[in-house]
Amino acid sequence: MFATRLACTVIGLLLAGTVMPAAASQLAPRSADEIAAAPRIVVADLESAQSRWNPQHTLILTDYVFRRVEILRGDFNDRFVLTQGGGRVGDETHQLSHLPQFRPGVRYLLILDAADNPVFSPVRYGAAGALEIDQAAARIRGGESLAEFRARVGRSRVIDDAALRPAPHGEHYPAAHWRPDETPAAQPASAVRRPAEAAPAPVPPARDQASAPFGLPAAVEPASPFVPDYLVQRWPAPTITFNPLPLTWIWSPADQNQMAEWNHYGDIFRVQAPTGTWGWGNGRYDLAGFPSDADMTAQFGAAWGTTTLAICYTRWNGNGPIIEADIAVNPAYSWTLDDAYGTQGDSTTPWSFRQALLHELGHSWGLQHPWETQNVFWPSTMNYGPKWARDPTLQADDTAAIRSVYPGIGLHDGSLVMYRTDDSSASNNALYSSSTPAFSSYTHGQSIGFNGAVTLQNLGTDNLVNPAVDVYLSGARMAYDSSVYLGRSNYLTTVPPFPNSIALLNLGSYPLADSVPVGIYYPVIYLAGSGGTEAYTANNSAWGRYEYPIAINNAVTTLLPTPAVQTTALGRIGPRGQWKYALAAQAGYTYTFSTCGLASFDTVIEIRGAFPTVAADDSCGTQSLLVWTSNATQAVTVVVQGFNASAQGAFQLDYSGGNDRIFASDFGG
């Protein structure tokens, strides 16, 4: 692994003329099996490359001639041509930064889509689909052996790309057709303003339990012996004024909110009054919305790439600043403003619009994927992280990058995420590992623990000192709905600003009191202290993954009914909670259970284990009264729960039971 700050060094030789690179968000393969499930896979040597203009003379393309070495899936000639956007003709260079940067004379393992795409490339998953081969070792460079990958291909089945794409939202930007001679009207100074700020982030409620302190220096791990480093490819203009999305769209002002995210660390973005149009080559920064394949073909000469989520084209002249950027989002995918929904791990659910736009806005001012030139172990919104880790928040690497271009904003700011990142042996991109509950279910009296460290980052310009992390359970992700405070972990450490700005924290163990309502929760951590006043608290909270909720259960007690009514101790129902009691039912006995007047919410009572299951709802207002005669001697479970997830609160249960003599004597027989 190595780290090198790159401003213009790598591409400096390519900037003699007009340069028009583009960068994109891509689907990230979730596993090596998913890579092996591509429609076409081949090992091939790159023999030559020849650049040319596309037929519209708007974009430079490069034809790469490969010599086939081994086919793992699909059909290939002895020599075949792979075409993608970018290249150099005369003094002018174009580059699409999400595409692999091929080098003649190198052997590659190519993971390809079923069809060619002469602009976005048939290489699947962006640069993650073109892997260099170490010929002497017969291994993927930095990864597994070719023999291991060959066996993986044999075990996998081809993924239907349609399965990766849920039904799109159906909204398209009312884009104007591009005209080569289009020039934008001058915008009056009064029309330019700062982008709209997002609503305040959710903050945890007041703690309702005593904290459980942990002051263990051993709870802090060094993130890596290496230091992170961002990749700024091109310096932007002093400020960037975007033509934003129409204010009547549901996606507005989310677009402006993400510009404001960057502005917290580098005062870079402004917005003008929306025009409702966009066009490549008009010298303006445009948010193009959701252009169709036809719109993309008209603008750039090819339809959307199969695994391309969103894209940002940028353009500059010679060594000057970026003078134009267009950001477009692929309407073939489904998008959401509900970030809890958009960060579910299943790629067939909608994607987070905010995170994709945050990523593309980074490209608009010149920030590239850090793994393009180095092995990356650190988190960044510019990484191709897994879907569950694509929260719409900036990381320390990102904020240091924008501060290098727009210095002057000094602040104290710490951030938490419920995962760690490490160097991946399979690619330059980082490996993401989530912090998850040690068990999926806990009972009152047990202690909740976690597997895997969480990551604390210093996004500011001074030290984070002796951080404190509060741990909660919440009934919803990205919100503190129905939340319960578990405890606090204190860490005796100092986290300096970038580049040594990452610390891995091991969470403690937190006792589960009987007062915690039963239910289904998600873990939440909150940066409660960091040695200073946080300038920006929206990134202080981090939520656990949707796929790993925690079920909180009561310690089951046994009911011993008598003809006289008895009342249970207080129980508490939380989100989707079920409070359970054991009952050894006797044949012929009639039992009565009631929450009438004993609950403040809509209850349901069930008898489980009997055949059939018996339930009662709304017998006395929204409370429940259940009368049941057991037809056998049997062990059953009495369950009290809310009518729905929002029906929560404290309750008590009246219960009684006695022998029904008529039933027991077979109706007097």
Buried (B, 14 or more C-beta within 10 A) or exposed (E): EEBEEBBBEBBEEBBBBBBBBBBBBBBBBBEBBBBBBBBBBBBBBBEEBEBEBBEEEBBBBBBBBBBBBEEBBBEBEEEBEBBBBBBBBEEBBBBBBBBBEBEEEBBBBBBBBBEBBBBBBBBBBBBBBBBBBBBEEEBBBBBBEBEEBBEBBEEBEBBEBEEBBBEBBEEEBEBBEBEEEBEBEEBEEEEBEEBBBBEEBBEBEEBEBEBBEBEEEEBBEEBBEBBBBBBBBBBBBEEBBBBBBBEEBEBBBBBBBBBBBBBBBBBBBBBBBBBBBBBBBBEBBBBBBBBBEEBBBBBBBBBBBBBBBBBBBBBBBEEEBBBBBBBBBBBBBBBBBBBBBBBBBEBEBBBBBBBBBBBBBBBBBBBBBBBBBBBBBBBBBBBBBBBBBBBBBBBBBBBBBBBBBBEEBEBBBBBBBBBBBBBBEBBBBBBBBBBBBEEEEBEBEBBBBBBBBBBBBBBBBBBBBBBBBBBBBBBBBBBBBBBBBBBBBBBEBBBBBBBBBBBBBBBBBBBBEEEBBBBBBBBBBBBBBBBBEBBBBBBBBBBBBBEBBBBBBBEEEEBEBEEEEEEBEEBBBBBBBBBBBEBEBBBBBBBBBBBEEBBEBBBBBBBEBBEEEBBBBEBBEBBBBBEBBBEEEBEBBBBBBBBEBEBBBBBBBBBBBBEBEEBEEEEEE
